[in-house]
Amino acid sequence: MSATTESDLLVRVRKLLDKAERTVNTHEADAFSRKAAELIAEHRIDPERLAAVEASDDLGVTEIELGRGAYVRARLSLLQAVAEAHDVRVVFQSRRHGTVAMAAGFRSDLDVVEVMYTSLHQQAASQMAAERRQTGAATQQFRRSFLFGFAERIGEVLGESQQRAEQLAADQPGQGAGRDARALATRDREQQIDDYAATAFGRVRTARIPSAAQTGGWGAGAKAAGGADVGRDRLPGRKAIARSANG
């Protein structure tokens, strides 16, 4: 690994670890720490080397494969639910090999969105695979509806968690002036993301509304999302480092 690449990697990991420790949102903490753990394990990074690294952030675009077939729009719905909770803008494009989502935002948020989407999709897919109906078409319709219901409930769960975190911060003593400053900083940050996304994506067309979901499958998916988890393990020297996506 070159010195520049190694330095960038250390900054990225440190940034993820710092964000995991600062947030009071457990979903975000799990996702930040999970991604950091993956990078630490993959590149065999000594945690002690991270102590002196100053974290930074920048804007970028990440592409996420959504595949092809009947479940693409439901996968996109899940990705958008996670992205909206983390100030990431998403569009998608049909290509020869399948559909690809393009996510724009700050790199640290993109890392979280990618790992949370992957984890949640795996959890949903494992439960969908156990669902069988009388015909192949009926099974596919139920599973597709399941994923749509799962995605919508995940969006609600993340939104509720975010509201609780904001309320907790607002309830801290002496936070009146700080609350106004945070609100201004948040608006400025969101404007930066919107401006960047508009440039990065170029002209965007509104997609067709996906066909309706089946009620039974949707309800089963929404119920399953209530028990969704990203899990976390401990690592010496850090508060919480999550399992890898395959762990």
C-alpha positions, -999 to 999 in steps of 0.1 A, spaced: 0 0 0 14 34 -9 19 61 18 -9 82 4 -34 54 2 -25 42 37 -29 77 51 -63 81 34 -74 47 48 -64 56 83 -83 89 81 -114 70 68 -113 45 97 -106 71 123 -135 91 110 -159 62 112 -147 53 148 -151 89 160 -186 91 145 -196 58 161 -185 71 195 -202 105 192 -236 95 180 -264 86 204 -283 68 176 -276 31 180 -284 23 144 -257 48 132 -232 36 159 -236 0 148 -231 9 111 -202 32 116 -184 7 138 -192 -22 115 -176 -5 85 -145 5 106 -141 -31 118 -142 -44 82 -115 -20 71 -93 -27 102 -96 -65 95 -91 -63 57 -60 -41 59 -47 -54 93 -46 -19 108 -31 -16 143 -57 4 163 -29 22 181 -19 39 147 -53 55 146 -49 76 177 -29 103 161 -49 105 129 -70 136 123 -103 127 107 -118 147 78 -147 144 55 -155 151 18 -183 146 -7 -185 118 -31 -206 93 -51 -209 55 -44 -224 31 -68 -244 2 -53 -255 -28 -75 -293 -36 -73 -292 -64 -98 -322 -71 -120 -356 -88 -119 -387 -84 -98 -370 -72 -66 -350 -42 -80 -375 -15 -70 -380 -30 -36 -342 -31 -30 -341 5 -41 -368 14 -16 -347 -2 12 -316 17 1 -335 50 -1 -350 44 34 -315 41 48 -301 69 27 -328 94 37 -319 89 74 -283 98 67 -285 128 44 -276 108 13 -293 114 -21 -300 84 -43 -309 80 -80 -307 49 -101 -298 39 -137 -306 8 -158 -275 -6 -174 -268 -36 -195 -258 -58 -166 -286 -46 -143 -297 -16 -122 -272 5 -104 -280 30 -76 -258 61 -73 -256 76 -38 -242 111 -32 -232 126 1 -204 129 26 -180 99 25 -186 89 61 -224 88 55 -220 69 23 -200 42 42 -228 39 67 -255 37 41 -237 10 21 -230 -12 51 -265 -8 66 -282 -14 33 -262 -46 28 -268 -59 63 -305 -51 62 -310 -66 27 -293 -98 38 -315 -100 69 -347 -95 47 -335 -119 20 -329 -147 45 -365 -144 58 -379 -139 23 -363 -172 11 -383 -191 37 -416 -179 23 -434 -202 -1 -468 -199 -18 -488 -221 -40 -472 -210 -73 -439 -195 -83 -456 -163 -93 -474 -160 -60 -442 -166 -41 -424 -139 -60 -452 -114 -55 -453 -122 -17 -415 -118 -14 -414 -86 -34 -442 -71 -12 -423 -84 19 -393 -64 9 -413 -32 3 -429 -35 37 -396 -42 53 -381 -11 36 -409 12 47 -408 1 83 -370 4 84 -374 40 72 -398 46 101 -375 30 126 -345 50 115 -366 82 115 -379 75 150 -344 68 162 -331 101 147 -359 121 163 -351 106 197 -314 114 193 -322 150 183 -346 154 213 -320 139 237 -295 165 225 -320 193 227 -329 183 263 -293 187 275 -288 217 299 -276 249 283 -283 237 247 -305 266 236 -279 285 216 -262 253 206 -295 241 191 -298 271 169 -262 267 157 -267 230 150 -298 238 130 -279 263 109 -250 239 104 -274 212 94 -291 234 68 -257 244 54 -246 208 52 -278 197 35 -274 225 9 -239 213 2 -251 178 -4 -280 190 -26 -256 212 -47 -231 184 -50 -257 158 -60 -272 181 -86 -238 184 -103 -228 148 -99 -261 133 -111 -268 158 -139 -303 157 -154 -326 132 -135 -360 119 -147 -387 108 -124 -392 70 -126 -425 52 -130 -443 43 -97 -437 6 -90 -467 -17 -91 -487 -21 -59 -475 -45 -32 -496 -73 -18 -510 -66 16 -501 -98 33 -465 -98 21 -461 -61 30 -474 -66 65 -450 -96 71 -421 -75 59 -430 -46 81 -432 -69 111 -399 -85 103 -382 -51 101 -392 -44 137 -367 -71 148 -340 -62 123 -305 -58 139 -270 -50 127 -252 -64 158 -220 -53 174 -189 -69 190 -163 -53 213 -127 -47 204 -100 -38 230 -94 0 231 -127 10 214 -162 13 227 -179 -9 201 -167 -25 169 -193 -44 150 -191 -77 133 -182 -78 96 -210 -80 71 -203 -117 67 -197 -123 105 
